Amino acid sequence: MVYPGAGVACAVCGAQEASAPATWTLQVGERGQTWLCAACTRDNLRSIEGKLDEVWW
Ligand SMILES: [Zn+2]
């Protein structure tokens, strides 16, 4: 559905999976859809809770 036949890759660390595991997070932003793997999702949650708007750009 997201990347048909191409698998998914973590936008942060580059980890790849044939299909997105339930633990991965799909984010939709200005650059389109990006995936975060389980580990990066956990790290990212702290950023999201804290300062979502500042750090990204
Ligand atoms: Zn990752």
N, CA, C, O and the ligand as a Tripos MOL2 file, in Angstrom:
@<TRIPOS>MOLECULE
protein
  229   227    58     0     0
PROTEIN
NO_CHARGES

@<TRIPOS>ATOM
      1 N           0.8410   -1.2050    0.0000 N.3       1 MET1
      2 CA          0.0000    0.0000    0.0000 C.3       1 MET1
      3 C           0.8720    1.2510    0.0000 C.2       1 MET1
      4 O           0.5710    2.2320   -0.6790 O.2       1 MET1
      5 N           1.9300    1.2020    0.7520 N.am      2 VAL2
      6 CA          2.7580    2.3940    0.8630 C.3       2 VAL2
      7 C           3.8220    2.4160   -0.2310 C.2       2 VAL2
      8 O           3.8600    3.3260   -1.0590 O.2       2 VAL2
      9 N           4.6810    1.4080   -0.2200 N.am      3 TYR3
     10 CA          5.6520    1.2530   -1.2850 C.3       3 TYR3
     11 C           5.4700   -0.1320   -1.8810 C.2       3 TYR3
     12 O           6.1570   -1.0690   -1.4750 O.2       3 TYR3
     13 N           4.5840   -0.2780   -2.8080 N.am      4 PRO4
     14 CA          4.2460   -1.6220   -3.2990 C.3       4 PRO4
     15 C           5.4680   -2.3670   -3.8130 C.2       4 PRO4
     16 O           6.1610   -1.9050   -4.7200 O.2       4 PRO4
     17 N           5.7140   -3.5000   -3.2320 N.am      5 GLY5
     18 CA          6.7840   -4.3590   -3.7160 C.3       5 GLY5
     19 C           8.1790   -3.9070   -3.3850 C.2       5 GLY5
     20 O           9.1460   -4.5830   -3.7390 O.2       5 GLY5
     21 N           8.3120   -2.7840   -2.7180 N.am      6 ALA6
     22 CA          9.6410   -2.2370   -2.5110 C.3       6 ALA6
     23 C          10.0900   -2.3060   -1.0590 C.2       6 ALA6
     24 O          11.2380   -1.9820   -0.7560 O.2       6 ALA6
     25 N           9.2140   -2.7190   -0.1610 N.am      7 GLY7
     26 CA          9.5820   -2.7400    1.2350 C.3       7 GLY7
     27 C           9.5980   -1.3350    1.8110 C.2       7 GLY7
     28 O           9.1880   -0.3770    1.1550 O.2       7 GLY7
     29 N          10.0730   -1.2230    3.0420 N.am      8 VAL8
     30 CA         10.1090    0.0720    3.7020 C.3       8 VAL8
     31 C          11.4980    0.2820    4.2930 C.2       8 VAL8
     32 O          12.2180   -0.6770    4.5690 O.2       8 VAL8
     33 N          11.8560    1.5200    4.4790 N.am      9 ALA9
     34 CA         13.1500    1.8440    5.0730 C.3       9 ALA9
     35 C          12.9670    2.9330    6.1190 C.2       9 ALA9
     36 O          12.2240    3.8940    5.9180 O.2       9 ALA9
     37 N          13.6470    2.7650    7.2190 N.am     10 CYS10
     38 CA         13.5790    3.7700    8.2720 C.3      10 CYS10
     39 C          14.2080    5.0680    7.7980 C.2      10 CYS10
     40 O          15.3100    5.0630    7.2510 O.2      10 CYS10
     41 N          13.5180    6.1730    8.0040 N.am     11 ALA11
     42 CA         14.0070    7.4620    7.5440 C.3      11 ALA11
     43 C          15.1840    7.9560    8.3740 C.2      11 ALA11
     44 O          15.9310    8.8330    7.9400 O.2      11 ALA11
     45 N          15.3460    7.3960    9.5590 N.am     12 VAL12
     46 CA         16.3880    7.8730   10.4610 C.3      12 VAL12
     47 C          17.6530    7.0350   10.3430 C.2      12 VAL12
     48 O          18.7280    7.5690   10.0700 O.2      12 VAL12
     49 N          17.5350    5.7390   10.5440 N.am     13 CYS13
     50 CA         18.7280    4.8840   10.5850 C.3      13 CYS13
     51 C          18.8890    4.0470    9.3340 C.2      13 CYS13
     52 O          19.9330    3.4210    9.1520 O.2      13 CYS13
     53 N          17.8840    4.0150    8.4600 N.am     14 GLY14
     54 CA         18.0190    3.3060    7.2040 C.3      14 GLY14
     55 C          17.7200    1.8210    7.2840 C.2      14 GLY14
     56 O          17.9210    1.1040    6.3040 O.2      14 GLY14
     57 N          17.2510    1.3460    8.4110 N.am     15 ALA15
     58 CA         16.8840   -0.0580    8.5300 C.3      15 ALA15
     59 C          15.7880   -0.3990    7.5320 C.2      15 ALA15
     60 O          14.8820    0.3990    7.2910 O.2      15 ALA15
     61 N          15.8780   -1.5860    6.9560 N.am     16 GLN16
     62 CA         14.9170   -1.9440    5.9280 C.3      16 GLN16
     63 C          14.1650   -3.2090    6.2970 C.2      16 GLN16
     64 O          14.7090   -4.1270    6.9100 O.2      16 GLN16
     65 N          12.8880   -3.2290    5.9030 N.am     17 GLU17
     66 CA         12.0530   -4.4020    6.0850 C.3      17 GLU17
     67 C          11.2550   -4.6310    4.8090 C.2      17 GLU17
     68 O          10.9700   -3.6930    4.0650 O.2      17 GLU17
     69 N          10.9020   -5.8720    4.5680 N.am     18 ALA18
     70 CA         10.1200   -6.1810    3.3720 C.3      18 ALA18
     71 C           8.7330   -5.5670    3.4520 C.2      18 ALA18
     72 O           8.1650   -5.1430    2.4460 O.2      18 ALA18
     73 N           8.1960   -5.5260    4.6690 N.am     19 SER19
     74 CA          6.9310   -4.8280    4.8960 C.3      19 SER19
     75 C           7.0010   -4.2090    6.2810 C.2      19 SER19
     76 O           7.7060   -4.7070    7.1590 O.2      19 SER19
     77 N           6.2780   -3.1360    6.4710 N.am     20 ALA20
     78 CA          6.4040   -2.4010    7.7180 C.3      20 ALA20
     79 C           5.8560   -3.2040    8.8900 C.2      20 ALA20
     80 O           4.6810   -3.5700    8.8860 O.2      20 ALA20
     81 N           6.6790   -3.4820    9.8830 N.am     21 PRO21
     82 CA          6.1900   -4.1540   11.0890 C.3      21 PRO21
     83 C           5.2330   -3.2440   11.8540 C.2      21 PRO21
     84 O           5.2450   -2.0240   11.6880 O.2      21 PRO21
     85 N           4.4140   -3.8550   12.6870 N.am     22 ALA22
     86 CA          3.4340   -3.0860   13.4520 C.3      22 ALA22
     87 C           4.1060   -2.0960   14.3960 C.2      22 ALA22
     88 O           3.4950   -1.1190   14.8310 O.2      22 ALA22
     89 N           5.3640   -2.3610   14.7040 N.am     23 THR23
     90 CA          6.0700   -1.4930   15.6380 C.3      23 THR23
     91 C           6.6150   -0.2460   14.9670 C.2      23 THR23
     92 O           7.0520    0.6900   15.6360 O.2      23 THR23
     93 N           6.5870   -0.2380   13.6490 N.am     24 TRP24
     94 CA          7.0820    0.9390   12.9300 C.3      24 TRP24
     95 C           6.0140    2.0160   12.8920 C.2      24 TRP24
     96 O           4.8210    1.7340   13.0060 O.2      24 TRP24
     97 N           6.4600    3.2520   12.7300 N.am     25 THR25
     98 CA          5.5450    4.3770   12.6990 C.3      25 THR25
     99 C           5.6060    5.0640   11.3440 C.2      25 THR25
    100 O           6.6860    5.3850   10.8490 O.2      25 THR25
    101 N           4.4500    5.2830   10.7550 N.am     26 LEU26
    102 CA          4.3840    6.0240    9.5070 C.3      26 LEU26
    103 C           4.1160    7.4910    9.8040 C.2      26 LEU26
    104 O           3.1490    7.8450   10.4780 O.2      26 LEU26
    105 N           4.9940    8.3270    9.2850 N.am     27 GLN27
    106 CA          4.7890    9.7530    9.4520 C.3      27 GLN27
    107 C           4.5510   10.3760    8.0900 C.2      27 GLN27
    108 O           5.2150   10.0300    7.1130 O.2      27 GLN27
    109 N           3.6140   11.2830    8.0310 N.am     28 VAL28
    110 CA          3.3150   11.9670    6.7830 C.3      28 VAL28
    111 C           3.6400   13.4380    6.9600 C.2      28 VAL28
    112 O           3.0560   14.1250    7.7980 O.2      28 VAL28
    113 N           4.5710   13.9020    6.1650 N.am     29 GLY29
    114 CA          5.0080   15.2870    6.2900 C.3      29 GLY29
    115 C           5.1530   15.9250    4.9230 C.2      29 GLY29
    116 O           4.6020   15.4430    3.9330 O.2      29 GLY29
    117 N           5.8940   17.0030    4.8840 N.am     30 GLU30
    118 CA          6.0230   17.7530    3.6430 C.3      30 GLU30
    119 C           6.7640   16.9660    2.5710 C.2      30 GLU30
    120 O           6.5870   17.2060    1.3770 O.2      30 GLU30
    121 N           7.5900   16.0310    3.0070 N.am     31 ARG31
    122 CA          8.3390   15.2360    2.0360 C.3      31 ARG31
    123 C           7.6190   13.9410    1.6920 C.2      31 ARG31
    124 O           8.1880   13.0690    1.0350 O.2      31 ARG31
    125 N           6.3750   13.8110    2.1320 N.am     32 GLY32
    126 CA          5.6380   12.5940    1.8500 C.3      32 GLY32
    127 C           5.6650   11.6590    3.0350 C.2      32 GLY32
    128 O           5.7590   12.0890    4.1850 O.2      32 GLY32
    129 N           5.5790   10.3670    2.7400 N.am     33 GLN33
    130 CA          5.4960    9.3900    3.8080 C.3      33 GLN33
    131 C           6.8850    8.9140    4.1940 C.2      33 GLN33
    132 O           7.6880    8.5590    3.3310 O.2      33 GLN33
    133 N           7.1650    8.9070    5.4720 N.am     34 THR34
    134 CA          8.4250    8.3730    5.9550 C.3      34 THR34
    135 C           8.1420    7.3930    7.0840 C.2      34 THR34
    136 O           7.1800    7.5470    7.8360 O.2      34 THR34
    137 N           8.9890    6.3940    7.1850 N.am     35 TRP35
    138 CA          8.8430    5.3820    8.2320 C.3      35 TRP35
    139 C           9.9170    5.5480    9.2850 C.2      35 TRP35
    140 O          11.0520    5.9290    8.9980 O.2      35 TRP35
    141 N           9.5250    5.2500   10.5150 N.am     36 LEU36
    142 CA         10.5010    5.1560   11.5880 C.3      36 LEU36
    143 C          10.4570    3.7440   12.1380 C.2      36 LEU36
    144 O           9.3790    3.2180   12.4150 O.2      36 LEU36
    145 N          11.6200    3.1260   12.2980 N.am     37 CYS37
    146 CA         11.6480    1.7860   12.8590 C.3      37 CYS37
    147 C          11.3100    1.8440   14.3500 C.2      37 CYS37
    148 O          11.1620    2.9260   14.9180 O.2      37 CYS37
    149 N          11.1920    0.6970   14.9610 N.am     38 ALA38
    150 CA         10.7620    0.6390   16.3640 C.3      38 ALA38
    151 C          11.6940    1.4420   17.2640 C.2      38 ALA38
    152 O          11.2410    2.2050   18.1170 O.2      38 ALA38
    153 N          12.9950    1.2660   17.0700 N.am     39 ALA39
    154 CA         13.9590    1.9560   17.9180 C.3      39 ALA39
    155 C          13.9060    3.4640   17.6980 C.2      39 ALA39
    156 O          13.9340    4.2400   18.6530 O.2      39 ALA39
    157 N          13.8300    3.8720   16.4400 N.am     40 CYS40
    158 CA         13.8050    5.3000   16.1440 C.3      40 CYS40
    159 C          12.4830    5.9210   16.5510 C.2      40 CYS40
    160 O          12.4360    7.0930   16.9250 O.2      40 CYS40
    161 N          11.4140    5.1520   16.4840 N.am     41 THR41
    162 CA         10.1250    5.6410   16.9610 C.3      41 THR41
    163 C          10.2080    5.9770   18.4360 C.2      41 THR41
    164 O           9.7210    7.0140   18.8870 O.2      41 THR41
    165 N          10.8390    5.0720   19.1780 N.am     42 ARG42
    166 CA         10.9500    5.2960   20.6170 C.3      42 ARG42
    167 C          11.7850    6.5450   20.9010 C.2      42 ARG42
    168 O          11.4220    7.3640   21.7460 O.2      42 ARG42
    169 N          12.8940    6.6820   20.1960 N.am     43 ASP43
    170 CA         13.7160    7.8670   20.3870 C.3      43 ASP43
    171 C          12.9650    9.1230   19.9810 C.2      43 ASP43
    172 O          13.0600   10.1690   20.6220 O.2      43 ASP43
    173 N          12.2130    8.9860   18.8930 N.am     44 ASN44
    174 CA         11.5330   10.1440   18.3450 C.3      44 ASN44
    175 C          10.3860   10.6160   19.2180 C.2      44 ASN44
    176 O          10.0640   11.8040   19.2290 O.2      44 ASN44
    177 N           9.7700    9.7070   19.9440 N.am     45 LEU45
    178 CA          8.6410   10.0850   20.7850 C.3      45 LEU45
    179 C           9.0310   11.1710   21.7710 C.2      45 LEU45
    180 O           8.2510   12.0790   22.0570 O.2      45 LEU45
    181 N          10.2300   11.0670   22.2780 N.am     46 ARG46
    182 CA         10.6690   12.0860   23.2240 C.3      46 ARG46
    183 C          10.7760   13.4430   22.5370 C.2      46 ARG46
    184 O          10.4340   14.4720   23.1210 O.2      46 ARG46
    185 N          11.2490   13.4390   21.3020 N.am     47 SER47
    186 CA         11.3390   14.6880   20.5630 C.3      47 SER47
    187 C           9.9660   15.2380   20.2560 C.2      47 SER47
    188 O           9.7280   16.4410   20.3570 O.2      47 SER47
    189 N           9.0590   14.3420   19.8770 N.am     48 ILE48
    190 CA          7.7060   14.7740   19.5340 C.3      48 ILE48
    191 C           7.0190   15.3660   20.7510 C.2      48 ILE48
    192 O           6.3550   16.3990   20.6650 O.2      48 ILE48
    193 N           7.1840   14.7080   21.8720 N.am     49 GLU49
    194 CA          6.5510   15.2090   23.0850 C.3      49 GLU49
    195 C           7.1430   16.5560   23.5010 C.2      49 GLU49
    196 O           6.4480   17.4240   24.0290 O.2      49 GLU49
    197 N           8.4250   16.7020   23.2550 N.am     50 GLY50
    198 CA          9.1020   17.9090   23.6980 C.3      50 GLY50
    199 C           8.9430   19.0640   22.7300 C.2      50 GLY50
    200 O           8.1780   19.9970   22.9760 O.2      50 GLY50
    201 N           9.6740   18.9920   21.6220 N.am     51 LYS51
    202 CA          9.7350   20.1410   20.7380 C.3      51 LYS51
    203 C           9.5800   19.7180   19.2980 C.2      51 LYS51
    204 O          10.5470   19.6580   18.5380 O.2      51 LYS51
    205 N           8.3720   19.4340   18.9450 N.am     52 LEU52
    206 CA          8.1000   18.9340   17.6020 C.3      52 LEU52
    207 C           8.4610   19.9350   16.5320 C.2      52 LEU52
    208 O           9.0290   19.5620   15.5060 O.2      52 LEU52
    209 N           8.1530   21.1640   16.7420 N.am     53 ASP53
    210 CA          8.2480   22.1200   15.6540 C.3      53 ASP53
    211 C           9.6420   22.7160   15.4630 C.2      53 ASP53
    212 O           9.9470   23.2550   14.3990 O.2      53 ASP53
    213 N          10.4760   22.6230   16.4750 N.am     54 GLU54
    214 CA         11.7330   23.3490   16.3830 C.3      54 GLU54
    215 C          12.8000   22.6360   15.5870 C.2      54 GLU54
    216 O          13.3960   23.2130   14.6780 O.2      54 GLU54
    217 N          13.0440   21.3910   15.9220 N.am     55 VAL55
    218 CA         14.3040   20.7570   15.5500 C.3      55 VAL55
    219 C          14.3660   20.2610   14.1270 C.2      55 VAL55
    220 O          15.4580   20.0520   13.5990 O.2      55 VAL55
    221 N          13.2440   20.0690   13.4980 N.am     56 TRP56
    222 CA         13.2690   19.3200   12.2460 C.3      56 TRP56
    223 C          13.9840   20.0240   11.1150 C.2      56 TRP56
    224 O          14.5290   19.3380   10.2490 O.2      56 TRP56
    225 N          14.0210   21.3290   11.0620 N.am     57 TRP57
    226 CA         14.5760   21.9760    9.8750 C.3      57 TRP57
    227 C          15.8090   22.8110   10.1720 C.2      57 TRP57
    228 O          16.3800   23.4130    9.2630 O.2      57 TRP57
    229 ZN         15.4680    3.5320   12.5490 Zn       58 ZN58
@<TRIPOS>BOND
     1     1     2 1
     2     2     3 1
     3     3     4 2
     4     3     5 am
     5     5     6 1
     6     6     7 1
     7     7     8 2
     8     7     9 am
     9     9    10 1
    10    10    11 1
    11    11    12 2
    12    11    13 am
    13    13    14 1
    14    14    15 1
    15    15    16 2
    16    15    17 am
    17    17    18 1
    18    18    19 1
    19    19    20 2
    20    19    21 am
    21    21    22 1
    22    22    23 1
    23    23    24 2
    24    23    25 am
    25    25    26 1
    26    26    27 1
    27    27    28 2
    28    27    29 am
    29    29    30 1
    30    30    31 1
    31    31    32 2
    32    31    33 am
    33    33    34 1
    34    34    35 1
    35    35    36 2
    36    35    37 am
    37    37    38 1
    38    38    39 1
    39    39    40 2
    40    39    41 am
    41    41    42 1
    42    42    43 1
    43    43    44 2
    44    43    45 am
    45    45    46 1
    46    46    47 1
    47    47    48 2
    48    47    49 am
    49    49    50 1
    50    50    51 1
    51    51    52 2
    52    51    53 am
    53    53    54 1
    54    54    55 1
    55    55    56 2
    56    55    57 am
    57    57    58 1
    58    58    59 1
    59    59    60 2
    60    59    61 am
    61    61    62 1
    62    62    63 1
    63    63    64 2
    64    63    65 am
    65    65    66 1
    66    66    67 1
    67    67    68 2
    68    67    69 am
    69    69    70 1
    70    70    71 1
    71    71    72 2
    72    71    73 am
    73    73    74 1
    74    74    75 1
    75    75    76 2
    76    75    77 am
    77    77    78 1
    78    78    79 1
    79    79    80 2
    80    79    81 am
    81    81    82 1
    82    82    83 1
    83    83    84 2
    84    83    85 am
    85    85    86 1
    86    86    87 1
    87    87    88 2
    88    87    89 am
    89    89    90 1
    90    90    91 1
    91    91    92 2
    92    91    93 am
    93    93    94 1
    94    94    95 1
    95    95    96 2
    96    95    97 am
    97    97    98 1
    98    98    99 1
    99    99   100 2
   100    99   101 am
   101   101   102 1
   102   102   103 1
   103   103   104 2
   104   103   105 am
   105   105   106 1
   106   106   107 1
   107   107   108 2
   108   107   109 am
   109   109   110 1
   110   110   111 1
   111   111   112 2
   112   111   113 am
   113   113   114 1
   114   114   115 1
   115   115   116 2
   116   115   117 am
   117   117   118 1
   118   118   119 1
   119   119   120 2
   120   119   121 am
   121   121   122 1
   122   122   123 1
   123   123   124 2
   124   123   125 am
   125   125   126 1
   126   126   127 1
   127   127   128 2
   128   127   129 am
   129   129   130 1
   130   130   131 1
   131   131   132 2
   132   131   133 am
   133   133   134 1
   134   134   135 1
   135   135   136 2
   136   135   137 am
   137   137   138 1
   138   138   139 1
   139   139   140 2
   140   139   141 am
   141   141   142 1
   142   142   143 1
   143   143   144 2
   144   143   145 am
   145   145   146 1
   146   146   147 1
   147   147   148 2
   148   147   149 am
   149   149   150 1
   150   150   151 1
   151   151   152 2
   152   151   153 am
   153   153   154 1
   154   154   155 1
   155   155   156 2
   156   155   157 am
   157   157   158 1
   158   158   159 1
   159   159   160 2
   160   159   161 am
   161   161   162 1
   162   162   163 1
   163   163   164 2
   164   163   165 am
   165   165   166 1
   166   166   167 1
   167   167   168 2
   168   167   169 am
   169   169   170 1
   170   170   171 1
   171   171   172 2
   172   171   173 am
   173   173   174 1
   174   174   175 1
   175   175   176 2
   176   175   177 am
   177   177   178 1
   178   178   179 1
   179   179   180 2
   180   179   181 am
   181   181   182 1
   182   182   183 1
   183   183   184 2
   184   183   185 am
   185   185   186 1
   186   186   187 1
   187   187   188 2
   188   187   189 am
   189   189   190 1
   190   190   191 1
   191   191   192 2
   192   191   193 am
   193   193   194 1
   194   194   195 1
   195   195   196 2
   196   195   197 am
   197   197   198 1
   198   198   199 1
   199   199   200 2
   200   199   201 am
   201   201   202 1
   202   202   203 1
   203   203   204 2
   204   203   205 am
   205   205   206 1
   206   206   207 1
   207   207   208 2
   208   207   209 am
   209   209   210 1
   210   210   211 1
   211   211   212 2
   212   211   213 am
   213   213   214 1
   214   214   215 1
   215   215   216 2
   216   215   217 am
   217   217   218 1
   218   218   219 1
   219   219   220 2
   220   219   221 am
   221   221   222 1
   222   222   223 1
   223   223   224 2
   224   223   225 am
   225   225   226 1
   226   226   227 1
   227   227   228 2
@<TRIPOS>SUBSTRUCTURE
     1 MET1         2 RESIDUE 1 A MET
     2 VAL2         6 RESIDUE 1 A VAL
     3 TYR3        10 RESIDUE 1 A TYR
     4 PRO4        14 RESIDUE 1 A PRO
     5 GLY5        18 RESIDUE 1 A GLY
     6 ALA6        22 RESIDUE 1 A ALA
     7 GLY7        26 RESIDUE 1 A GLY
     8 VAL8        30 RESIDUE 1 A VAL
     9 ALA9        34 RESIDUE 1 A ALA
    10 CYS10       38 RESIDUE 1 A CYS
    11 ALA11       42 RESIDUE 1 A ALA
    12 VAL12       46 RESIDUE 1 A VAL
    13 CYS13       50 RESIDUE 1 A CYS
    14 GLY14       54 RESIDUE 1 A GLY
    15 ALA15       58 RESIDUE 1 A ALA
    16 GLN16       62 RESIDUE 1 A GLN
    17 GLU17       66 RESIDUE 1 A GLU
    18 ALA18       70 RESIDUE 1 A ALA
    19 SER19       74 RESIDUE 1 A SER
    20 ALA20       78 RESIDUE 1 A ALA
    21 PRO21       82 RESIDUE 1 A PRO
    22 ALA22       86 RESIDUE 1 A ALA
    23 THR23       90 RESIDUE 1 A THR
    24 TRP24       94 RESIDUE 1 A TRP
    25 THR25       98 RESIDUE 1 A THR
    26 LEU26      102 RESIDUE 1 A LEU
    27 GLN27      106 RESIDUE 1 A GLN
    28 VAL28      110 RESIDUE 1 A VAL
    29 GLY29      114 RESIDUE 1 A GLY
    30 GLU30      118 RESIDUE 1 A GLU
    31 ARG31      122 RESIDUE 1 A ARG
    32 GLY32      126 RESIDUE 1 A GLY
    33 GLN33      130 RESIDUE 1 A GLN
    34 THR34      134 RESIDUE 1 A THR
    35 TRP35      138 RESIDUE 1 A TRP
    36 LEU36      142 RESIDUE 1 A LEU
    37 CYS37      146 RESIDUE 1 A CYS
    38 ALA38      150 RESIDUE 1 A ALA
    39 ALA39      154 RESIDUE 1 A ALA
    40 CYS40      158 RESIDUE 1 A CYS
    41 THR41      162 RESIDUE 1 A THR
    42 ARG42      166 RESIDUE 1 A ARG
    43 ASP43      170 RESIDUE 1 A ASP
    44 ASN44      174 RESIDUE 1 A ASN
    45 LEU45      178 RESIDUE 1 A LEU
    46 ARG46      182 RESIDUE 1 A ARG
    47 SER47      186 RESIDUE 1 A SER
    48 ILE48      190 RESIDUE 1 A ILE
    49 GLU49      194 RESIDUE 1 A GLU
    50 GLY50      198 RESIDUE 1 A GLY
    51 LYS51      202 RESIDUE 1 A LYS
    52 LEU52      206 RESIDUE 1 A LEU
    53 ASP53      210 RESIDUE 1 A ASP
    54 GLU54      214 RESIDUE 1 A GLU
    55 VAL55      218 RESIDUE 1 A VAL
    56 TRP56      222 RESIDUE 1 A TRP
    57 TRP57      226 RESIDUE 1 A TRP
    58 ZN58       229 GROUP 0 **** ****
